[in-house]
Amino acid sequence: MRRTTILLLLVGSVVFGVGTISPVQAAGGSTKVEPLPAADGYVIENVCDFPVAYTDRGGRTLTTRYDRTGRVVSRTITGTSTVELRNLATHATESFEVSEITTIVYHRDGTATVVQLGSSGIALDPGTSTRTADLVWYGGLVRSRGTLDERTLLFVDVTHQRRVGIEADICDILVSGLKPRH
């Protein structure tokens, strides 16, 4: 019951925040809306016992907000897409339908806070700072802080990650071939 209440409060705060005027809009910034660039064969290493190729087939929308000096202050990714993950040692492949809203807020120190909210998504913690590498398929909420690869918008370093909801270890899925149902 407590997890459900927390999740509903977080969902409500995210939804409420989307409907308000952002600080960028109030300060005279600009916004750019475009298709999320597809990632093809991006290799994730040192998370599983084998390298994983990440391919996002596209279909989601990327909204980028700039301040009046042209600095990126936030991004929002919406929509659905199919992400294919491949175990490069065995070539086992699994597809994941991603249905989430991702909000990225950039900080002046070069890090970003990322909030992923959805019924199906993928969360990555490379483990460089936390020493607990994770690649999970989730349903619920993931809040992370760290450094992003700006080309793929995947984390290269995570200093903190909190997940609320259901999750499954993608490394196990890519070995066993068994994908639990969300």
Secondary structure by P-SEA (a helix, b strand, c coil): caaaaaaaaaaaaaaaaaacccccccccbbbbbbcccccccccccccccbbbbbbccccbbbbbbbcccccccbbbbbbbbbbbbbcccccbbbbbbcbbbbbbbbccccbbbbbbbccccccccccccccbbbbbbcccbbbbbccccccccccccccbbbbccccccaaaaaaccccccc
